[in-house]
């Protein structure tokens, strides 16, 4: 793994950090995020899933390795956050184990390997399985008996309407039925052009989200340190052990698993925990701190491997 390939990616992140301070306000950043998550990245995911070989996409060992790694990390986080109430423990533990695959892992794996299919698979796993589990648990704590019956419907509807899920599944559908004549369609070329902007804009928006932080008290600082250490250090170490010793992943898949699990906490966790009244300001701070930590981690990983 050549760490020099990371320099352009880190440069884009750095430009995003500067732009946040000098050029863009919160409204402009929100517009960037809408374009990225609803158009650019979905188009990129569609192009990759449509043009890749299905046997490459459905790598069962990688899928199970990712889920097992997440489960071990989540259990460890639950034990380390035991001094909080149960609802808060779940929120902090999800923040400690949920990677920012869309905004970070997809473009980073693309720059490192010129192939981001592993990160796309991880993104689908997170949105369809891990995020659904998180929503179900948080909604269960925040609902009365009548509302709890609709938790599954809410999770399913949230997943289906997400462009980051719908578009890659559309690509898989066309790929499975070998509808490759669509590649000759002008619409596919338009989607591909938009998708080609995805990796660069994702890293730029990642830089825009690297904001200043301020701790309110010592307890909050301890929570943040726990989340960042688990997410950026222990999570990829678990990935190395699980991927290498348990599932014997091939070189690309093992390295990708380690890179993806070293990603920062997704800001989505803060949004969802806030929505279900399980929010902790430490989660927001941890998402920012883990952004900076992940840059250091990925450089070290690229140098070691």
Steps between C-alpha positions, in 0.01 A plus 500: 500500500669821383442787744592750225162427338341655811663840450244630245215373718640665813557817295130512407402452867737779601350736238156418641619592851628838376185563295288442810678783679541744211230446235194289582227553757275229648237545228757448222638191673148358528455544124828316436384213722161475325668481157752246629262262678203524263674528160880466472568201729186305400601539133852384584368195689268417210785514247724273709236237584375494140844458343659262759489120491228362727731237652727786610214694657357204693813418698340304784819480708543878490134560588517271805842635600358853499197402709703296750752784538219750561332269753818451705569874494143580603511254793831646620355852479193390699726374779715815503198734508336309788480805728228655280130418495408215260360722224810719514728195499346383174539844343865536607578142392354551153707818470808298597446234233321660202738604220454792264504281189330737255692817572839348585552129421365505142730780376801384706485143366454643152817710533701218660391203288319655202218271611238591760270198472594388854392835647178492298419156643581629850271799444212272399561278805495801730191663355296182458602304812691701760309827457169312504598329827596838646174667394297207633672512841484878537139512381412221746632710789322811373160349413183390672350155436296610198798669337730202560296293255595743223875495569571235234296690239686820584838330460401339170359822358808699607731250327302472177468874445875561554671580164826351633316166520253524212753590229755222567214250517375627166852447365503146642159429347610609151828313543328177611268501200796590275331811363835631380340668199415778746867597486439627148225728625572872542335484844769258622772736376332787686485292820866404453604867458320594822642195676855594404465811717402293805841407645646852483190673636470240780853579622437875464179476706689284750743792541210744537375296796833517685391785726639644821413324827459602862461269801247597766636285783735215590230232473423605142870488413527144638200390291654649185839338563333161550301530176796617291739233635243225437406631155839595356729250674321197645247460216771461229703272730196274536463515120860383455452206735158398368588548132840328516457220755128421483397561138841493323412792274703563186740795491265765355206400721705485820661840443164649405338361814770658717475835316119508516485418872758771576262759354353769727158482661226596255324829584176312430533344846472841665194583286323172580576503872374858515182398317428221748592707807809297580735778405826580674708802401805276537385311187512817290847585631618142447395510132726803451795369703481162326518680164847631586600171664395299193736699276792406726380139524465449125851641441645260760307206351619583149862517624476168690326307223 
